[in-house]
Amino acid sequence: MKSPYKIAKELGISHQAVYKRLTADFIAKLHNHVVQLNKGKLQLDAVAEAELKNLFNKVAQPVVQPDMQQVEQPVVQPLSNQKTDEEVIFLREQIKTLQNELTQERQHSRDQAERVTSLADRLAQLNENQQKLLGMEQTRISPALLTSAESGSAPMEAKKRNFFRWILHKE
């Protein structure tokens, strides 16, 4: 007696395929040759094994119906060489025009990149000039800053001295 798993190994198929063929009809037909063990495991004797192997060895024959007629497929003629040559020439011309457009776009992109870098340089220069102008405006508005810059002492240090003199009430 063999298990369905061993039969599947002998046939070179999966055990799921064997269990799929072990339907209730198969077991009812060969009930004297199939033994069910505990936990639902099956054991097949030589007769049931041979019958199961026959199920897998059967080759399905195509069903021929007499009232159906065969339809002949029309023969597709290959395209003429002249037509394909024209298509090839057309496609090559398309490729050339697209390549020319691509080179023009790339050149335009390079020109724009150069323009952006020159504008960035001009912007940096303008920012520098603006900082210089703001510095000149501040020195013109605040003469105290101008005198402290000329004397070499910072205005904060003068305030600190004045603050400490004020605290100590010394002049």
VOPAGU-2260 file (C-alpha; in pm, 1 decimal, decimal comma):
REM VOPAGU-2260
SITE   aa  ch    i         X         Y         Z
SITE  MET   A    0       0,0       0,0       0,0
SITE  LYS   A    1     121,4     346,7     -90,0
SITE  SER   A    2      27,9     695,8      12,0
SITE  PRO   A    3     -77,4     955,2    -246,9
SITE  TYR   A    4     243,3    1144,5    -166,8
SITE  LYS   A    5     462,0     844,5    -270,5
SITE  ILE   A    6     258,0     795,1    -588,0
SITE  ALA   A    7     309,0    1163,9    -674,7
SITE  LYS   A    8     684,0    1123,2    -633,0
SITE  GLU   A    9     683,6     822,2    -865,5
SITE  LEU   A   10     486,7    1011,5   -1130,0
SITE  GLY   A   11     695,9    1325,6   -1090,5
SITE  ILE   A   12     400,5    1548,7   -1011,1
SITE  SER   A   13     289,6    1740,4    -704,9
SITE  HIS   A   14      96,1    1566,5    -430,0
SITE  GLN   A   15    -173,7    1834,0    -464,1
SITE  ALA   A   16    -242,8    1710,3    -819,0
SITE  VAL   A   17    -283,6    1354,3    -690,0
SITE  TYR   A   18    -521,0    1463,3    -413,9
SITE  LYS   A   19    -717,4    1663,5    -670,8
SITE  ARG   A   20    -783,0    1342,0    -868,2
SITE  LEU   A   21    -880,9    1154,9    -551,8
SITE  THR   A   22   -1239,6    1272,8    -564,6
SITE  ALA   A   23   -1529,3    1123,5    -375,3
SITE  ASP   A   24   -1634,8     938,5    -692,4
SITE  PHE   A   25   -1290,9     776,9    -726,3
SITE  ILE   A   26   -1291,4     668,3    -361,0
SITE  ALA   A   27   -1652,4     538,4    -387,1
SITE  LYS   A   28   -1568,0     345,1    -704,7
SITE  LEU   A   29   -1262,1     181,3    -547,0
SITE  HIS   A   30   -1376,7     179,4    -183,2
SITE  ASN   A   31   -1238,7    -173,0    -126,7
SITE  HIS   A   32    -890,4     -67,1    -241,9
SITE  VAL   A   33    -861,7     266,2     -57,6
SITE  VAL   A   34    -796,5     263,7     316,7
SITE  GLN   A   35    -845,3     570,3     528,9
SITE  LEU   A   36    -617,0     589,0     828,1
SITE  ASN   A   37    -662,2     813,8    1127,7
SITE  LYS   A   38    -624,9    1189,7    1072,2
SITE  GLY   A   39    -768,2    1151,6     719,3
SITE  LYS   A   40    -457,5     998,5     558,5
SITE  LEU   A   41    -521,7     767,3     265,0
SITE  GLN   A   42    -345,9     448,1     162,1
SITE  LEU   A   43    -396,5     295,0    -182,6
SITE  ASP   A   44    -336,3     -67,2    -273,6
SITE  ALA   A   45    -199,2    -184,3    -610,1
SITE  VAL   A   46    -537,7    -178,1    -788,0
SITE  ALA   A   47    -623,5     178,0    -676,3
SITE  GLU   A   48    -266,2     287,5    -752,5
SITE  ALA   A   49    -287,7     153,1   -1107,8
SITE  GLU   A   50    -626,3     319,7   -1159,6
SITE  LEU   A   51    -489,2     653,7   -1030,9
SITE  LYS   A   52    -183,0     632,2   -1254,9
SITE  ASN   A   53    -412,6     566,5   -1551,4
SITE  LEU   A   54    -590,8     894,7   -1477,4
SITE  PHE   A   55    -260,3    1079,1   -1520,3
SITE  ASN   A   56    -147,5     878,0   -1823,4
SITE  LYS   A   57    -458,8     945,6   -2027,2
SITE  VAL   A   58    -393,6    1183,3   -2312,8
SITE  ALA   A   59    -681,4    1409,5   -2395,1
SITE  GLN   A   60    -779,5    1361,7   -2757,2
SITE  PRO   A   61    -907,0    1664,4   -2945,1
SITE  VAL   A   62   -1275,7    1656,0   -3009,8
SITE  VAL   A   63   -1356,6    1679,1   -3379,1
SITE  GLN   A   64   -1704,8    1792,3   -3460,3
SITE  PRO   A   65   -1823,3    1680,7   -3802,9
SITE  ASP   A   66   -2036,8    1985,7   -3878,0
SITE  MET   A   67   -1751,1    2232,6   -3841,0
SITE  GLN   A   68   -1556,5    2333,4   -4148,8
SITE  GLN   A   69   -1197,9    2434,6   -4153,6
SITE  VAL   A   70   -1137,1    2797,8   -4244,2
SITE  GLU   A   71    -840,7    2869,2   -4460,6
SITE  GLN   A   72    -629,7    3155,0   -4338,8
SITE  PRO   A   73    -555,5    3415,2   -4602,1
SITE  VAL   A   74    -192,0    3440,6   -4696,3
SITE  VAL   A   75     -46,1    3774,3   -4599,2
SITE  GLN   A   76     185,6    3897,5   -4864,8
SITE  PRO   A   77     500,6    4065,9   -4742,6
SITE  LEU   A   78     533,2    4435,1   -4808,4
SITE  SER   A   79     706,7    4527,0   -5125,8
SITE  ASN   A   80    1064,5    4643,4   -5101,5
SITE  GLN   A   81     977,9    4976,1   -5259,0
SITE  LYS   A   82     730,1    5061,2   -4985,9
SITE  THR   A   83     970,1    4965,7   -4707,4
SITE  ASP   A   84    1251,0    5163,7   -4871,4
SITE  GLU   A   85    1030,8    5472,7   -4880,6
SITE  GLU   A   86     944,8    5427,4   -4514,4
SITE  VAL   A   87    1311,1    5387,2   -4421,8
SITE  ILE   A   88    1402,7    5703,6   -4613,1
SITE  PHE   A   89    1119,0    5895,3   -4446,2
SITE  LEU   A   90    1222,9    5777,4   -4100,7
SITE  ARG   A   91    1587,0    5867,9   -4162,2
SITE  GLU   A   92    1483,4    6219,7   -4265,7
SITE  GLN   A   93    1274,3    6248,4   -3950,6
SITE  ILE   A   94    1573,1    6142,2   -3741,2
SITE  LYS   A   95    1794,6    6405,3   -3905,2
SITE  THR   A   96    1543,6    6685,5   -3845,0
SITE  LEU   A   97    1496,4    6578,0   -3483,6
SITE  GLN   A   98    1872,4    6568,6   -3429,0
SITE  ASN   A   99    1905,7    6920,2   -3572,7
SITE  GLU   A  100    1632,0    7045,3   -3341,3
SITE  LEU   A  101    1804,0    6878,4   -3047,6
SITE  THR   A  102    2138,0    7046,9   -3123,0
SITE  GLN   A  103    1960,8    7384,6   -3150,8
SITE  GLU   A  104    1789,1    7330,1   -2815,2
SITE  ARG   A  105    2116,7    7231,5   -2651,7
SITE  GLN   A  106    2289,0    7544,1   -2788,1
SITE  HIS   A  107    2002,3    7759,0   -2663,3
SITE  SER   A  108    2033,0    7593,8   -2321,6
SITE  ARG   A  109    2407,0    7668,9   -2309,3
SITE  ASP   A  110    2343,7    8033,9   -2404,8
SITE  GLN   A  111    2083,2    8068,1   -2133,0
SITE  ALA   A  112    2319,4    7915,9   -1876,4
SITE  GLU   A  113    2590,8    8168,6   -1968,2
SITE  ARG   A  114    2338,3    8450,6   -1940,4
SITE  VAL   A  115    2227,6    8333,3   -1595,6
SITE  THR   A  116    2587,0    8323,2   -1469,7
SITE  SER   A  117    2656,1    8676,5   -1598,4
SITE  LEU   A  118    2336,9    8801,8   -1431,2
SITE  ALA   A  119    2439,0    8636,3   -1105,6
SITE  ASP   A  120    2777,8    8811,8   -1123,5
SITE  ARG   A  121    2607,1    9146,9   -1182,9
SITE  LEU   A  122    2372,5    9084,5    -889,8
SITE  ALA   A  123    2666,0    9014,5    -659,5
SITE  GLN   A  124    2834,6    9332,9    -776,5
SITE  LEU   A  125    2516,5    9536,2    -715,7
SITE  ASN   A  126    2482,1    9394,3    -363,9
SITE  GLU   A  127    2840,2    9491,1    -289,9
SITE  ASN   A  128    2779,7    9845,6    -416,9
SITE  GLN   A  129    2462,0    9870,9    -211,0
SITE  GLN   A  130    2649,8    9774,6     104,7
SITE  LYS   A  131    2910,3   10042,3      33,7
SITE  LEU   A  132    2640,6   10307,2     -21,8
SITE  LEU   A  133    2462,4   10211,8     300,5
SITE  GLY   A  134    2788,5   10244,4     488,2
SITE  MET   A  135    2847,6   10591,2     342,5
SITE  GLU   A  136    2490,6   10699,0     430,4
SITE  GLN   A  137    2531,4   10587,7     789,1
SITE  THR   A  138    2856,2   10776,7     832,8
SITE  ARG   A  139    2694,7   11089,0     687,7
SITE  ILE   A  140    2390,8   11062,3     917,0
SITE  SER   A  141    2573,5   10984,5    1235,2
SITE  PRO   A  142    2865,7   11222,1    1298,5
SITE  ALA   A  143    2937,0   11044,3    1625,7
SITE  LEU   A  144    3028,0   10735,8    1431,1
SITE  LEU   A  145    3255,0   10940,9    1210,7
SITE  THR   A  146    3437,0   11103,5    1503,5
SITE  SER   A  147    3474,4   10771,8    1685,7
SITE  ALA   A  148    3608,4   10610,4    1371,9
SITE  GLU   A  149    3863,4   10891,0    1336,2
SITE  SER   A  150    3969,8   10879,1    1699,9
SITE  GLY   A  151    4010,4   10503,9    1685,9
SITE  SER   A  152    3784,4   10425,4    1982,6
SITE  ALA   A  153    3457,0   10244,9    1950,8
SITE  PRO   A  154    3137,0   10424,6    2058,6
SITE  MET   A  155    3042,0   10135,4    2285,5
SITE  GLU   A  156    3360,1   10176,3    2487,2
SITE  ALA   A  157    3280,9   10546,6    2534,6
SITE  LYS   A  158    2934,7   10462,6    2658,4
SITE  LYS   A  159    3076,1   10207,6    2898,8
SITE  ARG   A  160    3310,1   10464,8    3045,7
SITE  ASN   A  161    3028,8   10713,8    3070,9
SITE  PHE   A  162    2803,8   10453,5    3228,0
SITE  PHE   A  163    3060,6   10362,8    3490,9
SITE  ARG   A  164    3132,0   10729,0    3561,4
SITE  TRP   A  165    2762,6   10784,3    3604,1
SITE  ILE   A  166    2737,3   10495,1    3851,8
SITE  LEU   A  167    3032,3   10614,7    4050,5
SITE  HIS   A  168    2914,0   10975,7    4022,6
SITE  LYS   A  169    3247,5   11085,0    3907,5
SITE  GLU   A  170    3294,0   11313,9    3618,9
